[in-house]
Amino acid sequence: MSTRRLILYLALAVAIAVAGIVGITAYSTRRPPVFENSGKLIEAMQAFARDHETLGKPLPSTVTIRELVDGDYLNATDVRVFEGIEVSLSFTADETRPQEIMVTARLPDGTIHCLMADGSALQITEQAYRKQMSQPAGGVEPPPR
């Protein structure tokens, strides 16, 4: 192998290494999106509940962010951080039932994450989610320790 070819291969390897390091650094310093419109979300849920009461309709136990956007309670830009995620919010969860699901997020890969009324978070299977949501309180049994 000629010296010229060896230098070319070394330069190519260095360029690839530098590009890889720059890419990894840029990716690792990228901050995940943060939801900053919690006030608007709460107002939207309150308006949704108020409208149901005004119309004499029973309030569902949960509402999805999609329903709030479709009902013009929120703008899609307000909840852009949840794009591709099915988020459901509870009207019934409170501190008296700590194992009740307060917020559910179904990610694009199908995993389900639940925020409980006591502030804990769980990742559960679809089967466990369906079972728990069919119970009257909508709670989730804590995982075995």
Buried (B, 14 or more C-beta within 10 A) or exposed (E): EEEEEEEEEEEEEEEEEEEEEEEEEEEEEEEEEEEEBEEBBEEBBEBBBEEBEEEEEEBBBBBBBBBBBEEEBBEEEBBEEBEEEBBBBBBBBEEEBBBBBBBBBBEEEEEBBBBBBEEEEBEBEEEBBEEBBEEEEBBBEEEEE
